[in-house]
Amino acid sequence: ALWGQERFGDFTGVVTDPSGARLPNVAVTITNKESNRVYNTVTGADGSYSAPNLEAGRYRLRFELTGFT
């Protein structure tokens, strides 16, 4: 038998406002803190986002939508 670790992972989630309403069209920027590689995506109509096949590491996520801080 041989055991190994995964080389890739995913981020998935749903963006909401303080009232719990789901927010569409939010720009999501995911940055690997070690390599500085950046993955960009946008939330769907239901506020959900997915970033598949990211290399292992520590990440910073930034969510941006006009009118929100």
All heavy atoms as a GROMACS GRO file, in nm:
protein
  531
    1ALA      N    1   0.084  -0.118   0.000
    1ALA     CA    2   0.000   0.000   0.000
    1ALA      C    3   0.088   0.124   0.000
    1ALA      O    4   0.199   0.122   0.053
    1ALA     CB    5  -0.090   0.000   0.121
    2LEU      N    6   0.036   0.229  -0.060
    2LEU     CA    7   0.109   0.355  -0.070
    2LEU      C    8   0.014   0.469  -0.040
    2LEU      O    9  -0.096   0.475  -0.095
    2LEU     CB   10   0.168   0.370  -0.210
    2LEU     CG   11   0.252   0.493  -0.238
    2LEU    CD1   12   0.378   0.492  -0.151
    2LEU    CD2   13   0.291   0.497  -0.384
    3TRP      N   14   0.053   0.557   0.051
    3TRP     CA   15  -0.030   0.672   0.088
    3TRP      C   16   0.032   0.799   0.034
    3TRP      O   17   0.153   0.812   0.025
    3TRP     CB   18  -0.042   0.682   0.240
    3TRP     CG   19  -0.110   0.563   0.299
    3TRP    CD1   20  -0.051   0.451   0.348
    3TRP    CD2   21  -0.250   0.543   0.313
    3TRP    NE1   22  -0.146   0.362   0.392
    3TRP    CE2   23  -0.269   0.416   0.372
    3TRP    CE3   24  -0.362   0.618   0.283
    3TRP    CZ2   25  -0.393   0.365   0.401
    3TRP    CZ3   26  -0.486   0.568   0.311
    3TRP    CH2   27  -0.501   0.442   0.370
    4GLY      N   28  -0.051   0.893  -0.001
    4GLY     CA   29  -0.001   1.021  -0.051
    4GLY      C   30  -0.092   1.134  -0.010
    4GLY      O   31  -0.200   1.113   0.045
    5GLN      N   32  -0.047   1.253  -0.035
    5GLN     CA   33  -0.126   1.372  -0.005
    5GLN      C   34  -0.182   1.429  -0.134
    5GLN      O   35  -0.123   1.413  -0.241
    5GLN     CB   36  -0.041   1.477   0.064
    5GLN     CG   37   0.006   1.435   0.200
    5GLN     CD   38   0.092   1.543   0.264
    5GLN    OE1   39   0.168   1.610   0.196
    5GLN    NE2   40   0.077   1.559   0.393
    6GLU      N   41  -0.292   1.499  -0.121
    6GLU     CA   42  -0.348   1.569  -0.236
    6GLU      C   43  -0.257   1.686  -0.273
    6GLU      O   44  -0.201   1.752  -0.188
    6GLU     CB   45  -0.488   1.623  -0.203
    6GLU     CG   46  -0.590   1.514  -0.179
    6GLU     CD   47  -0.624   1.437  -0.304
    6GLU    OE1   48  -0.623   1.496  -0.414
    6GLU    OE2   49  -0.649   1.318  -0.293
    7ARG      N   50  -0.243   1.711  -0.401
    7ARG     CA   51  -0.162   1.823  -0.447
    7ARG      C   52  -0.245   1.946  -0.474
    7ARG      O   53  -0.193   2.056  -0.487
    7ARG     CB   54  -0.088   1.784  -0.574
    7ARG     CG   55   0.020   1.681  -0.550
    7ARG     CD   56   0.102   1.656  -0.673
    7ARG     NE   57   0.147   1.784  -0.730
    7ARG     CZ   58   0.183   1.799  -0.856
    7ARG    NH1   59   0.179   1.700  -0.939
    7ARG    NH2   60   0.223   1.917  -0.901
    8PHE      N   61  -0.376   1.928  -0.488
    8PHE     CA   62  -0.463   2.040  -0.523
    8PHE      C   63  -0.585   2.041  -0.433
    8PHE      O   64  -0.625   1.939  -0.378
    8PHE     CB   65  -0.508   2.029  -0.669
    8PHE     CG   66  -0.393   2.032  -0.766
    8PHE    CD1   67  -0.340   1.916  -0.817
    8PHE    CD2   68  -0.336   2.153  -0.803
    8PHE    CE1   69  -0.234   1.918  -0.905
    8PHE    CE2   70  -0.229   2.157  -0.890
    8PHE     CZ   71  -0.177   2.039  -0.941
    9GLY      N   72  -0.644   2.158  -0.417
    9GLY     CA   73  -0.764   2.173  -0.337
    9GLY      C   74  -0.857   2.274  -0.400
    9GLY      O   75  -0.827   2.332  -0.505
   10ASP      N   76  -0.970   2.294  -0.338
   10ASP     CA   77  -1.073   2.383  -0.391
   10ASP      C   78  -1.120   2.479  -0.283
   10ASP      O   79  -1.119   2.446  -0.165
   10ASP     CB   80  -1.196   2.304  -0.437
   10ASP     CG   81  -1.164   2.196  -0.539
   10ASP    OD1   82  -1.070   2.213  -0.616
   10ASP    OD2   83  -1.236   2.095  -0.539
   11PHE      N   84  -1.163   2.597  -0.326
   11PHE     CA   85  -1.238   2.688  -0.241
   11PHE      C   86  -1.377   2.698  -0.300
   11PHE      O   87  -1.392   2.718  -0.420
   11PHE     CB   88  -1.177   2.829  -0.241
   11PHE     CG   89  -1.060   2.846  -0.150
   11PHE    CD1   90  -0.935   2.872  -0.201
   11PHE    CD2   91  -1.076   2.841  -0.013
   11PHE    CE1   92  -0.826   2.889  -0.119
   11PHE    CE2   93  -0.967   2.858   0.071
   11PHE     CZ   94  -0.843   2.882   0.018
   12THR      N   95  -1.478   2.681  -0.216
   12THR     CA   96  -1.616   2.702  -0.258
   12THR      C   97  -1.688   2.774  -0.146
   12THR      O   98  -1.650   2.762  -0.029
   12THR     CB   99  -1.690   2.570  -0.288
   12THR    OG1  100  -1.689   2.489  -0.170
   12THR    CG2  101  -1.626   2.494  -0.402
   13GLY      N  102  -1.789   2.851  -0.181
   13GLY     CA  103  -1.863   2.922  -0.078
   13GLY      C  104  -1.976   3.002  -0.136
   13GLY      O  105  -2.002   3.000  -0.256
   14VAL      N  106  -2.042   3.073  -0.047
   14VAL     CA  107  -2.152   3.161  -0.084
   14VAL      C  108  -2.128   3.295  -0.017
   14VAL      O  109  -2.099   3.301   0.103
   14VAL     CB  110  -2.288   3.104  -0.039
   14VAL    CG1  111  -2.400   3.200  -0.069
   14VAL    CG2  112  -2.314   2.969  -0.106
   15VAL      N  113  -2.137   3.404  -0.094
   15VAL     CA  114  -2.116   3.538  -0.041
   15VAL      C  115  -2.253   3.597  -0.004
   15VAL      O  116  -2.345   3.595  -0.085
   15VAL     CB  117  -2.045   3.628  -0.143
   15VAL    CG1  118  -2.027   3.769  -0.089
   15VAL    CG2  119  -1.909   3.568  -0.181
   16THR      N  120  -2.261   3.647   0.120
   16THR     CA  121  -2.386   3.707   0.168
   16THR      C  122  -2.357   3.843   0.230
   16THR      O  123  -2.245   3.872   0.270
   16THR     CB  124  -2.454   3.618   0.274
   16THR    OG1  125  -2.366   3.602   0.385
   16THR    CG2  126  -2.492   3.482   0.217
   17ASP      N  127  -2.462   3.925   0.240
   17ASP     CA  128  -2.449   4.052   0.310
   17ASP      C  129  -2.484   4.030   0.457
   17ASP      O  130  -2.520   3.918   0.496
   17ASP     CB  131  -2.534   4.160   0.242
   17ASP     CG  132  -2.684   4.139   0.258
   17ASP    OD1  133  -2.728   4.051   0.334
   17ASP    OD2  134  -2.759   4.212   0.191
   18PRO      N  135  -2.476   4.132   0.542
   18PRO     CA  136  -2.505   4.114   0.685
   18PRO      C  137  -2.645   4.060   0.716
   18PRO      O  138  -2.666   3.997   0.818
   18PRO     CB  139  -2.485   4.254   0.744
   18PRO     CG  140  -2.384   4.317   0.654
   18PRO     CD  141  -2.420   4.266   0.517
   19SER      N  142  -2.741   4.083   0.625
   19SER     CA  143  -2.877   4.033   0.648
   19SER      C  144  -2.893   3.888   0.606
   19SER      O  145  -2.998   3.828   0.628
   19SER     CB  146  -2.979   4.120   0.574
   19SER     OG  147  -2.973   4.094   0.433
   20GLY      N  148  -2.790   3.833   0.540
   20GLY     CA  149  -2.797   3.695   0.493
   20GLY      C  150  -2.837   3.681   0.347
   20GLY      O  151  -2.843   3.570   0.295
   21ALA      N  152  -2.865   3.794   0.280
   21ALA     CA  153  -2.902   3.789   0.138
   21ALA      C  154  -2.779   3.751   0.055
   21ALA      O  155  -2.668   3.799   0.079
   21ALA     CB  156  -2.955   3.925   0.093
   22ARG      N  157  -2.799   3.664  -0.041
   22ARG     CA  158  -2.689   3.620  -0.128
   22ARG      C  159  -2.657   3.728  -0.231
   22ARG      O  160  -2.747   3.792  -0.283
   22ARG     CB  161  -2.727   3.490  -0.197
   22ARG     CG  162  -2.738   3.376  -0.097
   22ARG     CD  163  -2.785   3.250  -0.162
   22ARG     NE  164  -2.787   3.141  -0.065
   22ARG     CZ  165  -2.748   3.018  -0.092
   22ARG    NH1  166  -2.707   2.987  -0.213
   22ARG    NH2  167  -2.749   2.927   0.002
   23LEU      N  168  -2.527   3.746  -0.258
   23LEU     CA  169  -2.483   3.853  -0.346
   23LEU      C  170  -2.426   3.799  -0.477
   23LEU      O  171  -2.323   3.732  -0.478
   23LEU     CB  172  -2.376   3.938  -0.276
   23LEU     CG  173  -2.421   4.008  -0.149
   23LEU    CD1  174  -2.302   4.077  -0.082
   23LEU    CD2  175  -2.531   4.108  -0.180
   24PRO      N  176  -2.491   3.828  -0.590
   24PRO     CA  177  -2.438   3.789  -0.720
   24PRO      C  178  -2.334   3.889  -0.770
   24PRO      O  179  -2.327   4.003  -0.721
   24PRO     CB  180  -2.561   3.791  -0.810
   24PRO     CG  181  -2.649   3.896  -0.749
   24PRO     CD  182  -2.624   3.888  -0.600
   25ASN      N  183  -2.253   3.847  -0.864
   25ASN     CA  184  -2.156   3.933  -0.934
   25ASN      C  185  -2.050   3.995  -0.843
   25ASN      O  186  -2.000   4.103  -0.870
   25ASN     CB  187  -2.227   4.043  -1.013
   25ASN     CG  188  -2.322   3.985  -1.115
   25ASN    OD1  189  -2.287   3.892  -1.187
   25ASN    ND2  190  -2.443   4.036  -1.119
   26VAL      N  191  -2.014   3.924  -0.736
   26VAL     CA  192  -1.905   3.969  -0.649
   26VAL      C  193  -1.773   3.919  -0.709
   26VAL      O  194  -1.761   3.800  -0.741
   26VAL     CB  195  -1.922   3.916  -0.505
   26VAL    CG1  196  -1.802   3.954  -0.420
   26VAL    CG2  197  -2.051   3.965  -0.444
   27ALA      N  198  -1.677   4.008  -0.726
   27ALA     CA  199  -1.545   3.969  -0.774
   27ALA      C  200  -1.469   3.902  -0.659
   27ALA      O  201  -1.457   3.959  -0.551
   27ALA     CB  202  -1.468   4.089  -0.824
   28VAL      N  203  -1.420   3.781  -0.684
   28VAL     CA  204  -1.346   3.705  -0.583
   28VAL      C  205  -1.203   3.689  -0.635
   28VAL      O  206  -1.181   3.634  -0.742
   28VAL     CB  207  -1.409   3.567  -0.557
   28VAL    CG1  208  -1.333   3.493  -0.449
   28VAL    CG2  209  -1.557   3.580  -0.522
   29THR      N  210  -1.107   3.739  -0.558
   29THR     CA  211  -0.966   3.727  -0.592
   29THR      C  212  -0.900   3.638  -0.488
   29THR      O  213  -0.905   3.668  -0.368
   29THR     CB  214  -0.898   3.865  -0.595
   29THR    OG1  215  -0.968   3.950  -0.686
   29THR    CG2  216  -0.752   3.853  -0.638
   30ILE      N  217  -0.838   3.531  -0.533
   30ILE     CA  218  -0.775   3.433  -0.445
   30ILE      C  219  -0.626   3.434  -0.476
   30ILE      O  220  -0.585   3.405  -0.588
   30ILE     CB  221  -0.835   3.293  -0.467
   30ILE    CG1  222  -0.986   3.299  -0.442
   30ILE    CG2  223  -0.768   3.191  -0.378
   30ILE    CD1  224  -1.061   3.178  -0.492
   31THR      N  225  -0.544   3.470  -0.376
   31THR     CA  226  -0.400   3.484  -0.396
   31THR      C  227  -0.324   3.387  -0.308
   31THR      O  228  -0.344   3.384  -0.186
   31THR     CB  229  -0.356   3.629  -0.364
   31THR    OG1  230  -0.434   3.720  -0.440
   31THR    CG2  231  -0.208   3.648  -0.394
   32ASN      N  232  -0.236   3.308  -0.369
   32ASN     CA  233  -0.148   3.220  -0.295
   32ASN      C  234  -0.041   3.306  -0.228
   32ASN      O  235   0.030   3.380  -0.296
   32ASN     CB  236  -0.084   3.117  -0.388
   32ASN     CG  237   0.004   3.018  -0.316
   32ASN    OD1  238   0.096   3.054  -0.245
   32ASN    ND2  239  -0.025   2.891  -0.336
   33LYS      N  240  -0.030   3.300  -0.096
   33LYS     CA  241   0.062   3.386  -0.022
   33LYS      C  242   0.209   3.354  -0.048
   33LYS      O  243   0.294   3.440  -0.030
   33LYS     CB  244   0.033   3.376   0.128
   33LYS     CG  245  -0.096   3.442   0.168
   33LYS     CD  246  -0.111   3.436   0.318
   33LYS     CE  247  -0.229   3.516   0.366
   33LYS     NZ  248  -0.233   3.522   0.512
   34GLU      N  249   0.239   3.233  -0.089
   34GLU     CA  250   0.379   3.195  -0.113
   34GLU      C  251   0.423   3.225  -0.256
   34GLU      O  252   0.530   3.282  -0.278
   34GLU     CB  253   0.398   3.048  -0.080
   34GLU     CG  254   0.376   3.018   0.067
   34GLU     CD  255   0.367   2.870   0.096
   34GLU    OE1  256   0.386   2.787   0.005
   34GLU    OE2  257   0.340   2.836   0.214
   35SER      N  258   0.342   3.185  -0.354
   35SER     CA  259   0.381   3.201  -0.494
   35SER      C  260   0.326   3.329  -0.557
   35SER      O  261   0.366   3.365  -0.667
   35SER     CB  262   0.333   3.081  -0.576
   35SER     OG  263   0.190   3.082  -0.586
   36ASN      N  264   0.232   3.395  -0.489
   36ASN     CA  265   0.163   3.514  -0.540
   36ASN      C  266   0.081   3.486  -0.665
   36ASN      O  267   0.043   3.579  -0.736
   36ASN     CB  268   0.260   3.629  -0.564
   36ASN     CG  269   0.306   3.691  -0.435
   36ASN    OD1  270   0.229   3.708  -0.342
   36ASN    ND2  271   0.435   3.723  -0.428
   37ARG      N  272   0.052   3.360  -0.693
   37ARG     CA  273  -0.038   3.328  -0.805
   37ARG      C  274  -0.179   3.372  -0.769
   37ARG      O  275  -0.223   3.357  -0.655
   37ARG     CB  276  -0.036   3.179  -0.835
   37ARG     CG  277   0.092   3.136  -0.899
   37ARG     CD  278   0.084   2.994  -0.947
   37ARG     NE  279   0.213   2.957  -1.003
   37ARG     CZ  280   0.264   2.836  -0.997
   37ARG    NH1  281   0.198   2.738  -0.939
   37ARG    NH2  282   0.381   2.811  -1.050
   38VAL      N  283  -0.248   3.426  -0.869
   38VAL     CA  284  -0.381   3.481  -0.846
   38VAL      C  285  -0.483   3.406  -0.930
   38VAL      O  286  -0.459   3.377  -1.047
   38VAL     CB  287  -0.383   3.632  -0.883
   38VAL    CG1  288  -0.523   3.689  -0.869
   38VAL    CG2  289  -0.286   3.709  -0.796
   39TYR      N  290  -0.596   3.374  -0.868
   39TYR     CA  291  -0.709   3.313  -0.937
   39TYR      C  292  -0.828   3.406  -0.917
   39TYR      O  293  -0.857   3.447  -0.805
   39TYR     CB  294  -0.739   3.175  -0.879
   39TYR     CG  295  -0.854   3.105  -0.946
   39TYR    CD1  296  -0.833   3.025  -1.059
   39TYR    CD2  297  -0.984   3.119  -0.900
   39TYR    CE1  298  -0.938   2.962  -1.122
   39TYR    CE2  299  -1.090   3.056  -0.964
   39TYR     CZ  300  -1.066   2.978  -1.075
   39TYR     OH  301  -1.171   2.916  -1.139
   40ASN      N  302  -0.894   3.444  -1.027
   40ASN     CA  303  -1.010   3.533  -1.020
   40ASN      C  304  -1.135   3.459  -1.063
   40ASN      O  305  -1.133   3.380  -1.157
   40ASN     CB  306  -0.991   3.654  -1.113
   40ASN     CG  307  -0.877   3.742  -1.069
   40ASN    OD1  308  -0.880   3.796  -0.960
   40ASN    ND2  309  -0.776   3.755  -1.152
   41THR      N  310  -1.244   3.489  -0.993
   41THR     CA  311  -1.374   3.434  -1.030
   41THR      C  312  -1.481   3.534  -0.986
   41THR      O  313  -1.450   3.636  -0.923
   41THR     CB  314  -1.397   3.294  -0.968
   41THR    OG1  315  -1.513   3.237  -1.025
   41THR    CG2  316  -1.409   3.300  -0.818
   42VAL      N  317  -1.605   3.508  -1.022
   42VAL     CA  318  -1.718   3.594  -0.987
   42VAL      C  319  -1.830   3.507  -0.935
   42VAL      O  320  -1.852   3.396  -0.986
   42VAL     CB  321  -1.766   3.673  -1.112
   42VAL    CG1  322  -1.886   3.759  -1.080
   42VAL    CG2  323  -1.653   3.759  -1.168
   43THR      N  324  -1.901   3.556  -0.833
   43THR     CA  325  -2.013   3.478  -0.781
   43THR      C  326  -2.126   3.471  -0.882
   43THR      O  327  -2.148   3.564  -0.960
   43THR     CB  328  -2.066   3.537  -0.648
   43THR    OG1  329  -2.110   3.670  -0.669
   43THR    CG2  330  -1.960   3.534  -0.540
   44GLY      N  331  -2.197   3.359  -0.878
   44GLY     CA  332  -2.310   3.339  -0.968
   44GLY      C  333  -2.435   3.409  -0.918
   44GLY      O  334  -2.433   3.481  -0.816
   45ALA      N  335  -2.546   3.388  -0.984
   45ALA     CA  336  -2.673   3.450  -0.949
   45ALA      C  337  -2.717   3.416  -0.807
   45ALA      O  338  -2.788   3.493  -0.743
   45ALA     CB  339  -2.781   3.409  -1.049
   46ASP      N  340  -2.672   3.300  -0.757
   46ASP     CA  341  -2.709   3.257  -0.621
   46ASP      C  342  -2.603   3.294  -0.517
   46ASP      O  343  -2.609   3.251  -0.403
   46ASP     CB  344  -2.734   3.107  -0.618
   46ASP     CG  345  -2.610   3.026  -0.654
   46ASP    OD1  346  -2.507   3.084  -0.695
   46ASP    OD2  347  -2.616   2.902  -0.642
   47GLY      N  348  -2.502   3.374  -0.556
   47GLY     CA  349  -2.397   3.417  -0.464
   47GLY      C  350  -2.286   3.317  -0.444
   47GLY      O  351  -2.194   3.340  -0.367
   48SER      N  352  -2.291   3.204  -0.514
   48SER     CA  353  -2.191   3.100  -0.494
   48SER      C  354  -2.068   3.120  -0.584
   48SER      O  355  -2.078   3.180  -0.691
   48SER     CB  356  -2.250   2.962  -0.519
   48SER     OG  357  -2.282   2.947  -0.655
   49TYR      N  358  -1.955   3.072  -0.535
   49TYR     CA  359  -1.832   3.076  -0.613
   49TYR      C  360  -1.757   2.944  -0.594
   49TYR      O  361  -1.778   2.873  -0.496
   49TYR     CB  362  -1.743   3.194  -0.574
   49TYR     CG  363  -1.686   3.184  -0.435
   49TYR    CD1  364  -1.561   3.129  -0.412
   49TYR    CD2  365  -1.759   3.228  -0.325
   49TYR    CE1  366  -1.510   3.118  -0.285
   49TYR    CE2  367  -1.708   3.218  -0.197
   49TYR     CZ  368  -1.584   3.164  -0.178
   49TYR     OH  369  -1.533   3.152  -0.050
   50SER      N  370  -1.669   2.914  -0.689
   50SER     CA  371  -1.588   2.795  -0.682
   50SER      C  372  -1.453   2.823  -0.747
   50SER      O  373  -1.447   2.886  -0.853
   50SER     CB  374  -1.657   2.679  -0.755
   50SER     OG  375  -1.574   2.564  -0.754
   51ALA      N  376  -1.348   2.780  -0.681
   51ALA     CA  377  -1.212   2.792  -0.735
   51ALA      C  378  -1.148   2.654  -0.725
   51ALA      O  379  -1.093   2.619  -0.620
   51ALA     CB  380  -1.134   2.897  -0.657
   52PRO      N  381  -1.156   2.575  -0.831
   52PRO     CA  382  -1.104   2.438  -0.827
   52PRO      C  383  -0.955   2.429  -0.861
   52PRO      O  384  -0.898   2.520  -0.920
   52PRO     CB  385  -1.187   2.368  -0.935
   52PRO     CG  386  -1.214   2.477  -1.035
   52PRO     CD  387  -1.228   2.603  -0.954
   53ASN      N  388  -0.897   2.318  -0.822
   53ASN     CA  389  -0.760   2.280  -0.861
   53ASN      C  390  -0.654   2.382  -0.823
   53ASN      O  391  -0.566   2.413  -0.903
   53ASN     CB  392  -0.755   2.251  -1.011
   53ASN     CG  393  -0.848   2.141  -1.050
   53ASN    OD1  394  -0.857   2.040  -0.981
   53ASN    ND2  395  -0.919   2.158  -1.160
   54LEU      N  396  -0.660   2.433  -0.700
   54LEU     CA  397  -0.559   2.525  -0.652
   54LEU      C  398  -0.447   2.446  -0.584
   54LEU      O  399  -0.474   2.349  -0.514
   54LEU     CB  400  -0.620   2.624  -0.552
   54LEU     CG  401  -0.729   2.714  -0.608
   54LEU    CD1  402  -0.793   2.793  -0.494
   54LEU    CD2  403  -0.674   2.807  -0.713
   55GLU      N  404  -0.323   2.491  -0.604
   55GLU     CA  405  -0.210   2.423  -0.541
   55GLU      C  406  -0.218   2.440  -0.390
   55GLU      O  407  -0.274   2.537  -0.339
   55GLU     CB  408  -0.079   2.477  -0.595
   55GLU     CG  409  -0.058   2.623  -0.565
   55GLU     CD  410   0.059   2.684  -0.641
   55GLU    OE1  411   0.131   2.614  -0.712
   55GLU    OE2  412   0.078   2.805  -0.625
   56ALA      N  413  -0.161   2.346  -0.318
   56ALA     CA  414  -0.161   2.351  -0.172
   56ALA      C  415  -0.088   2.476  -0.124
   56ALA      O  416   0.008   2.521  -0.186
   56ALA     CB  417  -0.094   2.226  -0.115
   57GLY      N  418  -0.135   2.535  -0.016
   57GLY     CA  419  -0.069   2.653   0.039
   57GLY      C  420  -0.166   2.738   0.119
   57GLY      O  421  -0.280   2.700   0.143
   58ARG      N  422  -0.118   2.854   0.159
   58ARG     CA  423  -0.199   2.950   0.233
   58ARG      C  424  -0.247   3.056   0.134
   58ARG      O  425  -0.169   3.102   0.049
   58ARG     CB  426  -0.117   3.012   0.344
   58ARG     CG  427  -0.072   2.904   0.444
   58ARG     CD  428   0.002   2.964   0.556
   58ARG     NE  429  -0.099   3.032   0.639
   58ARG     CZ  430  -0.072   3.093   0.751
   58ARG    NH1  431   0.050   3.098   0.795
   58ARG    NH2  432  -0.167   3.152   0.820
   59TYR      N  433  -0.373   3.097   0.148
   59TYR     CA  434  -0.434   3.189   0.054
   59TYR      C  435  -0.497   3.308   0.122
   59TYR      O  436  -0.539   3.301   0.238
   59TYR     CB  437  -0.542   3.116  -0.028
   59TYR     CG  438  -0.485   3.024  -0.132
   59TYR    CD1  439  -0.445   2.895  -0.100
   59TYR    CD2  440  -0.468   3.066  -0.263
   59TYR    CE1  441  -0.391   2.811  -0.196
   59TYR    CE2  442  -0.414   2.982  -0.359
   59TYR     CZ  443  -0.376   2.856  -0.324
   59TYR     OH  444  -0.322   2.772  -0.419
   60ARG      N  445  -0.505   3.416   0.048
   60ARG     CA  446  -0.579   3.536   0.088
   60ARG      C  447  -0.696   3.549  -0.009
   60ARG      O  448  -0.677   3.543  -0.131
   60ARG     CB  449  -0.491   3.659   0.082
   60ARG     CG  450  -0.564   3.787   0.123
   60ARG     CD  451  -0.476   3.911   0.113
   60ARG     NE  452  -0.432   3.927  -0.025
   60ARG     CZ  453  -0.306   3.946  -0.061
   60ARG    NH1  454  -0.210   3.950   0.028
   60ARG    NH2  455  -0.275   3.961  -0.188
   61LEU      N  456  -0.816   3.565   0.044
   61LEU     CA  457  -0.935   3.584  -0.039
   61LEU      C  458  -0.986   3.726  -0.023
   61LEU      O  459  -0.991   3.778   0.089
   61LEU     CB  460  -1.046   3.486   0.000
   61LEU     CG  461  -1.030   3.344  -0.054
   61LEU    CD1  462  -0.923   3.268   0.018
   61LEU    CD2  463  -1.160   3.272  -0.050
   62ARG      N  464  -1.019   3.788  -0.134
   62ARG     CA  465  -1.072   3.924  -0.134
   62ARG      C  466  -1.202   3.925  -0.212
   62ARG      O  467  -1.209   3.869  -0.323
   62ARG     CB  468  -0.971   4.020  -0.196
   62ARG     CG  469  -1.015   4.164  -0.198
   62ARG     CD  470  -0.905   4.252  -0.257
   62ARG     NE  471  -0.950   4.388  -0.268
   62ARG     CZ  472  -0.925   4.483  -0.180
   62ARG    NH1  473  -0.854   4.454  -0.072
   62ARG    NH2  474  -0.969   4.605  -0.198
   63PHE      N  475  -1.304   3.987  -0.154
   63PHE     CA  476  -1.436   3.994  -0.215
   63PHE      C  477  -1.468   4.140  -0.240
   63PHE      O  478  -1.460   4.222  -0.148
   63PHE     CB  479  -1.541   3.932  -0.123
   63PHE     CG  480  -1.512   3.789  -0.089
   63PHE    CD1  481  -1.434   3.757   0.021
   63PHE    CD2  482  -1.562   3.687  -0.166
   63PHE    CE1  483  -1.406   3.625   0.053
   63PHE    CE2  484  -1.535   3.554  -0.136
   63PHE     CZ  485  -1.457   3.524  -0.026
   64GLU      N  486  -1.504   4.175  -0.364
   64GLU     CA  487  -1.530   4.314  -0.398
   64GLU      C  488  -1.663   4.328  -0.474
   64GLU      O  489  -1.689   4.252  -0.568
   64GLU     CB  490  -1.420   4.370  -0.486
   64GLU     CG  491  -1.284   4.375  -0.416
   64GLU     CD  492  -1.176   4.427  -0.507
   64GLU    OE1  493  -1.122   4.347  -0.586
   64GLU    OE2  494  -1.148   4.548  -0.499
   65LEU      N  495  -1.742   4.426  -0.429
   65LEU     CA  496  -1.869   4.457  -0.494
   65LEU      C  497  -1.896   4.604  -0.471
   65LEU      O  498  -1.888   4.653  -0.357
   65LEU     CB  499  -1.983   4.372  -0.438
   65LEU     CG  500  -2.120   4.393  -0.500
   65LEU    CD1  501  -2.119   4.353  -0.649
   65LEU    CD2  502  -2.226   4.313  -0.426
   66THR      N  503  -1.925   4.678  -0.578
   66THR     CA  504  -1.954   4.819  -0.567
   66THR      C  505  -2.064   4.843  -0.465
   66THR      O  506  -2.166   4.775  -0.466
   66THR     CB  507  -1.996   4.875  -0.704
   66THR    OG1  508  -1.890   4.852  -0.797
   66THR    CG2  509  -2.024   5.025  -0.697
   67GLY      N  510  -2.040   4.938  -0.375
   67GLY     CA  511  -2.137   4.970  -0.271
   67GLY      C  512  -2.113   4.900  -0.139
   67GLY      O  513  -2.181   4.929  -0.041
   68PHE      N  514  -2.016   4.808  -0.136
   68PHE     CA  515  -1.984   4.736  -0.012
   68PHE      C  516  -1.839   4.763   0.027
   68PHE      O  517  -1.754   4.781  -0.059
   68PHE     CB  518  -2.004   4.585  -0.030
   68PHE     CG  519  -2.148   4.544  -0.036
   68PHE    CD1  520  -2.219   4.551  -0.155
   68PHE    CD2  521  -2.213   4.500   0.079
   68PHE    CE1  522  -2.352   4.513  -0.161
   68PHE    CE2  523  -2.347   4.464   0.073
   68PHE     CZ  524  -2.417   4.471  -0.046
   69THR      N  525  -1.814   4.763   0.157
   69THR     CA  526  -1.676   4.781   0.205
   69THR      C  527  -1.637   4.666   0.294
   69THR      O  528  -1.720   4.595   0.345
   69THR     CB  529  -1.660   4.912   0.285
   69THR    OG1  530  -1.750   4.910   0.394
   69THR    CG2  531  -1.683   5.033   0.199
   0.00000   0.00000   0.00000
